[in-house]
Amino acid sequence: MLFAIIGTDGPRGRTLRPTYRAAHLGRLENLERQGRLVLAGPFGDGSGSLIVMAADSLDEARAFAEADPYVTGGVFTVIDIRPFTKVLPKDRA
């Protein structure tokens, strides 16, 4: 099952990002190696980021998000996690 994780930056997000970036990206790269990362990146307006990942449950996706260095370090002050249905592009076999 896919989940969209929307992290909203707090007032100090821009300042804190460089401190936690390597650890944050390391977790996402590990997720990618596991074949569970669909996409990830920051919003162009600097308000936060989007991660779309595969997880077995909402609880698993929430646990992943809550342990992220951007969350524990205070970059994201709000996280919203929602089930996500990918329609396009279709996966090619």
C-alpha positions in Angstrom: 0.0 0.0 0.0 1.3 3.5 -0.8 1.3 6.5 1.6 1.9 10.2 1.0 3.9 11.9 3.8 3.6 15.6 3.7 6.1 17.4 6.0 5.5 21.0 6.7 8.5 23.1 7.6 8.4 25.0 10.9 9.6 28.6 11.2 13.2 27.3 11.6 13.0 24.7 8.9 15.2 26.4 6.4 17.9 27.0 9.0 17.8 23.4 10.4 17.6 21.6 7.0 21.4 21.5 6.4 22.1 20.0 9.8 19.8 17.0 9.2 19.9 16.7 5.4 22.5 13.8 5.2 20.7 11.7 7.8 17.3 12.4 6.2 18.5 11.5 2.7 20.3 8.4 4.0 17.0 7.0 5.3 15.3 7.8 2.0 18.1 6.1 0.1 17.7 3.0 2.2 14.0 3.0 1.5 14.9 3.3 -2.2 17.2 0.3 -2.0 14.4 -1.7 -0.5 12.2 -0.8 -3.5 9.7 1.1 -1.3 10.3 4.7 -2.3 8.1 6.0 -5.1 9.3 9.6 -5.0 10.6 12.3 -2.5 11.5 15.9 -2.6 10.9 19.4 -1.3 8.1 21.7 -2.5 9.4 24.5 -4.7 8.0 27.2 -2.4 10.1 26.0 0.6 7.1 25.1 2.7 8.0 21.4 3.2 8.4 18.1 1.4 6.6 15.2 0.0 7.5 11.5 0.3 5.5 8.7 -1.3 6.4 5.3 0.1 5.2 1.8 0.2 4.4 0.4 3.7 2.3 -2.4 5.1 0.1 -0.1 7.1 -0.6 3.5 8.1 1.1 2.7 11.4 4.3 1.6 9.7 4.3 4.8 7.5 3.7 6.9 10.5 6.5 5.3 12.4 8.9 5.9 9.5 7.8 9.5 9.3 8.0 10.2 13.0 11.6 8.8 13.2 12.8 10.9 10.3 15.6 13.4 11.3 13.6 16.2 9.8 10.8 15.5 12.3 13.0 14.7 15.3 15.2 17.7 14.5 12.4 20.2 14.2 12.6 20.9 10.4 9.0 19.6 10.0 6.7 20.7 12.7 3.6 19.1 11.1 3.4 15.8 9.2 0.3 14.5 7.4 0.2 10.9 6.3 -2.5 9.7 3.9 -3.1 6.5 1.9 -2.2 7.2 -1.8 -3.3 5.6 -5.0 -0.9 5.8 -7.9 -2.7 5.9 -11.2 0.0 7.0 -13.6 2.5 6.4 -14.9 1.8 2.7 -15.2 4.6 0.5 -14.2 6.2 -1.3 -17.1 7.0 -5.0 -16.7 
